[in-house]
Amino acid sequence: TGAGKHWSDNEVRALINIWSDEKIQQMLEGATRNKEIFEEIARRLMKRGIDRDWKQCRTKYKNLKYEYRALQKENEHLGNPRRKMRFYDEVDCILRRQPLGPSGWGCESSSLLSGTKNFSDEIK
């Protein structure tokens, strides 16, 4: 688990899936000391066979949020998006706090869970 090890798409999807959990979102909201939250995220990733420590999870989470916000600002000024971000729809859905859909997740039509197993039982 080297610090420079790149995240695969499936690893990022799993991280986003865990991040989308309402309980995790509530814990992250307004938390300044969030080591325990990212330790929990790392434990959940480990259950899925993904070996990442809490620092790696926190860094990836922060980078996804930063890239998303930078792209939002850029698009406000240009009006026409010139740059794309991987997992934009998924991150957008979480950060906009879409209302919950019939399945409990407002972003079910997005690719949030595509390419991954359904982990909804783990979230409950």
C-alpha positions as a printed NumPy array, in Angstrom:
array([[  0.   ,   0.   ,   0.   ],
       [  2.534,   2.583,  -1.115],
       [  1.511,   6.207,  -0.739],
       [  2.018,   6.758,  -4.461],
       [ -0.133,   3.808,  -5.548],
       [ -2.764,   5.   ,  -7.985],
       [ -6.432,   4.369,  -7.272],
       [ -8.199,   2.118,  -9.768],
       [-11.661,   3.101, -10.997],
       [-13.209,   0.337,  -8.884],
       [-11.402,   1.595,  -5.776],
       [-12.631,   5.146,  -6.401],
       [-16.171,   3.891,  -7.019],
       [-16.07 ,   1.953,  -3.745],
       [-14.798,   5.045,  -1.888],
       [-17.547,   7.195,  -3.433],
       [-20.136,   4.542,  -2.619],
       [-19.098,   4.567,   1.051],
       [-18.9  ,   8.38 ,   1.055],
       [-22.476,   8.483,  -0.273],
       [-23.71 ,   6.663,   2.856],
       [-25.904,   9.094,   4.782],
       [-24.22 ,   8.188,   8.084],
       [-20.763,   8.92 ,   6.673],
       [-21.964,  12.208,   5.185],
       [-23.427,  13.28 ,   8.521],
       [-20.179,  12.432,  10.318],
       [-18.112,  14.366,   7.754],
       [-20.358,  17.421,   7.914],
       [-18.646,  20.011,  10.031],
       [-16.055,  17.571,  11.378],
       [-12.615,  19.112,  11.751],
       [-10.923,  16.111,  13.306],
       [-12.013,  13.315,  11.041],
       [ -9.354,  10.619,  11.409],
       [-11.887,   8.204,  12.945],
       [-14.292,   8.732,  10.047],
       [-11.621,   7.884,   7.493],
       [-10.525,   4.902,   9.567],
       [-14.117,   3.663,   9.286],
       [-14.067,   4.276,   5.52 ],
       [-10.76 ,   2.356,   5.257],
       [-12.297,  -0.546,   7.253],
       [-15.281,  -0.647,   4.894],
       [-12.943,  -0.632,   1.892],
       [-10.961,  -3.499,   3.446],
       [-14.203,  -5.519,   3.692],
       [-14.43 ,  -5.077,  -0.079],
       [-10.849,  -6.252,  -0.547],
       [ -9.378,  -2.773,  -1.029],
       [ -6.306,  -2.112,   1.082],
       [ -6.082,   1.644,   1.721],
       [ -5.205,   3.391,   4.958],
       [ -7.161,   6.28 ,   6.426],
       [ -4.702,   8.888,   5.144],
       [ -5.009,   7.617,   1.586],
       [ -8.813,   7.695,   1.88 ],
       [ -8.793,  11.227,   3.266],
       [ -6.413,  12.447,   0.572],
       [ -8.488,  10.898,  -2.238],
       [-11.699,  12.34 ,  -0.74 ],
       [-10.137,  15.812,  -0.499],
       [ -8.75 ,  15.609,  -4.028],
       [-12.131,  14.582,  -5.462],
       [-13.841,  17.469,  -3.67 ],
       [-11.139,  19.955,  -4.716],
       [-11.221,  18.888,  -8.361],
       [-15.028,  19.046,  -8.374],
       [-15.12 ,  22.547,  -6.854],
       [-12.363,  23.806,  -9.197],
       [-14.326,  22.501, -12.178],
       [-17.53 ,  24.127, -10.875],
       [-15.771,  27.516, -10.634],
       [-14.232,  27.126, -14.066],
       [-17.591,  26.262, -15.586],
       [-19.264,  29.258, -13.912],
       [-16.817,  31.581, -15.64 ],
       [-16.688,  29.854, -19.022],
       [-20.251,  28.587, -19.126],
       [-19.087,  25.824, -21.423],
       [-17.218,  22.989, -19.735],
       [-13.918,  22.381, -21.484],
       [-12.473,  20.021, -18.944],
       [-14.006,  16.815, -17.656],
       [-13.549,  15.085, -14.327],
       [-13.765,  11.359, -13.757],
       [-16.667,  10.545, -11.422],
       [-18.055,  14.092, -11.764],
       [-21.696,  12.938, -11.723],
       [-21.167,  10.814,  -8.628],
       [-19.376,  13.54 ,  -6.664],
       [-21.905,  16.131,  -7.878],
       [-24.728,  13.962,  -6.626],
       [-23.189,  13.612,  -3.163],
       [-22.195,  17.256,  -2.761],
       [-25.546,  18.545,  -3.959],
       [-27.267,  16.168,  -1.5  ],
       [-29.856,  14.954,  -3.975],
       [-33.171,  14.005,  -2.371],
       [-33.481,  10.316,  -1.694],
       [-35.133,   8.235,  -4.395],
       [-37.352,   5.17 ,  -3.935],
       [-34.332,   2.985,  -3.268],
       [-33.027,   5.45 ,  -0.69 ],
       [-30.426,   6.964,  -3.011],
       [-31.232,   9.974,  -5.177],
       [-28.516,   9.252,  -7.71 ],
       [-29.527,   5.774,  -8.711],
       [-29.724,   6.734, -12.362],
       [-26.098,   7.836, -12.357],
       [-23.172,   5.499, -12.726],
       [-22.531,   5.552,  -8.975],
       [-22.81 ,   1.819,  -8.605],
       [-21.974,   0.721, -12.122],
       [-19.097,  -1.639, -12.324],
       [-19.294,  -2.52 ,  -8.663],
       [-21.228,  -5.003,  -6.605],
       [-24.281,  -3.823,  -4.744],
       [-23.204,  -3.013,  -1.213],
       [-26.51 ,  -1.595,   0.017],
       [-26.764,  -4.278,   2.704],
       [-23.444,  -3.143,   4.182],
       [-24.624,   0.473,   4.343],
       [-27.739,  -0.264,   6.4  ]])
